[in-house]
Amino acid sequence: MSNYTIDDLEVGMSATMAKTVTEADIVMFAGVTGDFNPAHIDAEYAAESMFKERIAHGMLSAGFISATLAMQLPGAGSIYLGQELKFKAPVFIGDTVRTTVTITSINEKRKIVVLETICSVAGKPVIVGEATMMKP
């Protein structure tokens, strides 16, 4: 876990984490959130969908952004103020989601850090967005 202060941070700093999505991840996410959309949990339903197989919840992959922000950059103690997300492609069971966050601006007086956030699978973006964090 990284523990940067606001003075340690610089525009352009970047951090990355990776997680392979499992059946258990999808089942646990559904249980915790109550999102039992059959596109995520019903193989027969999913086989007839445009994706032809079950897909992970988009917000499960978005959660990997939260983990990267909290554990890597800006790190411990950071407070989420906002997140914009655009879902570009599905994530399937067995896909490894690589999350990269990069600082694009810092307001030292207000202790606000803005980061570009990207989740990708095999080099292809699946989520792109921007996070706004407070770094007390």
PyMOL commands that set and color helices and strands:
alter all, ss='L'
color gray80, all
select helices_A, chain A and resi 6-8+23-33+38-41+43-47+58-71
alter helices_A, ss='H'
color red, helices_A
select strands_A, chain A and resi 14-20+79-87+96-107+112-121+124-134
alter strands_A, ss='S'
color yellow, strands_A
deselect
rebuild
show_as cartoon
